[in-house]
Amino acid sequence: MAKVKNILFIMADQLRWDYLSCYGHPYLETPNIDRLAQKGVRFDRAYVQSPVCGPSRASCYTGRTTFSHGSTWNQVPLPIGEWTMSDYLKPAGMRTAVVGKTHMTPDKEGMERLGLKADTAIGTIMSQPGFEPFERDDGLHPDAGLRRRGGKLAYNDWLREQGYDGENPWHTWANSAEGPDGEILSGWHLRNSHLPARVAEPHSETAYMTDRAMEFIAETGDQPWCLHLSYIKPHWPYIAPAPYHDMYDRNQFLPVHRSQKERETSHPVIQAFYEEAVSKTFSDREARERVITGYMGLVKQIDDHLGRLFAHLEESGRMNDTIIVFTSDHGDYLGDHWMGEKELFHEASVRVPLIIYDPCEAADSTRGQVETRLVEAIDLLPTFIETMGMEPPYHRLEGRSLSPLLHGKAPDDWRKAAFSEIDYAFYNVREALDIPASKARAYMIRTEQWKYVYFKGFQPQLFDLENDPDEFDDLGTSPDHQDIRADMQDLLLDRLTDRKNRVTQTDEAVLKIRAGEGSSGIMIGVW
């Protein structure tokens, strides 16, 4: 078997961990993803650094937690000084590119300060962030937004070549249905999520991005590569092309996961999130069922196209020298806990699927295994670096390589808690609570038994996952659990103070400087 020299990093946007058959969904069959799990390791408890697209992805790309790298929400640029995936993999001679979504915003101020232009080679990489934009497409192109960006979209150009007319066929064809009188029924309206998109399935976003990924692999040839294939779906607009739009009905949906007791909470932040429009909409049964019809179809479509991609890798011999990762950037409430979207720290939102196939012989002993240790999204980058034969620079990286878990050599000192955080300053919730933007922050720490959520300026939440796996009973103010909350807050404080902020100097270099002070002639406090 050849040495691993390529990385295929697949991410599906807003995919819940429990919407795959290998994770236990009883009706949504995903045989291609399941086969990948049989060839690799399925991580049962993987958590993202923030349950929002942009910051979650930035953590994957930098190996650092959200308030360490500073891109705390979708419109917040990643500071230009942050190292990204390509910076770490470049020494291995890898071509690092993206097909699909990154949801990252360039640090234009930082680039201008350094005299970097976006239309130069280095400027393009710095603004992408770190990826060659082989087919960068964040998949959110409402008409007004597309016009502000000059109206240019490669997918739209391709759709027009296939015969789809209009200013923005992404919207009017790929993400809209058609009414009985030929009217356009926009996929932005959840009432249309159960209808077929107007576009033919081979021309849909998932099919197109899969084709582009195979084109990249073929074009790159024998040069080592890292491809971030970042599927736009099953993120909203929730609308699937035929035949995927009506493959599933309400008899095949997971039952809604919520209790009336949750609605009676006195927690101000949680109550404010309940009042968000998206939460009210998803609390309605009909809205939820129409969305899940499209959502499940979009997941099934991704699995089918991954089957095409994996067959391509087999035929080209790349399956033998490519490590493959399949994951998501966060989940989707889909009406669970009386909410829609993501943002908070219930399992439906912060827990994601993670499957890793490592073709090297060292991984033979773990093939098909389910790993139950707590892992985080920031563990992926150090895994990639170590897989390429390099030493992860842990003075910057806050994750930990998963290679020992893939190779059956799990260390005794593996982490005992998973961590996530959110900057909710950008939501109506902050205005409803009347708090400053800098105080709209929340942090989660989750151990084997307990999940503790600290809201800056508000009471915490505490869930006993052993006795309340549904996360219905908030013990955040329970007098009987005061000691547990104190212990969890201490654990959270340890994690917060463990952030890697001295990024320009390794611990070894610090010790060397200290050891050399005597011979430098510098004398402090000598009599």
Secondary structure, 3 states (H helix, E strand, C coil): CCCCCEEEEEEECCCCCCCCHHHCCCCCCCHHHHHHHHHCEEEEEEECCCCCHHHHHHHHHHCCCHHHHCCCCCCCCCCCCCCCHHHHHHHHCCEEEEEECCCCCCCHHHHHHCCCCCCCHHHHHHCCCCCEEEEECCCCCCHHHHHHCCCCCHHHHHHHHCCCCCCCHHHHHHCEEECCCCCEEECCCHHHCCCCECCCHHHCHHHHHHHHHHHHHHHHCCCCEEEEEEECCCCCCCCCECCHHHCCCHHHCCCCCCCHHHHCCCCHHHHHHHCCHHHHHHCCHHHHHHHHHHHHHHHHHHHHHHHHHHHHHHHHCHHHCEEEEEEECCCCCCCHHHCCCCCCCCHHHHEEEEEEECCCHHHHHHCCEEECCCEEHHHHHHHHHHHCCCCCCCCCCCCCCCHHHHCCCCCCCCCCCEEEEEECCCCHHHHHHCCCHHHCEEEEEECCCEEEEEECCCCCEEEECCCCCCCCCCCCCCHHHHHHHHHHHHHHHHHHHCCCCCCCCCHHHHHHHHHCCHHHCCCCCCC
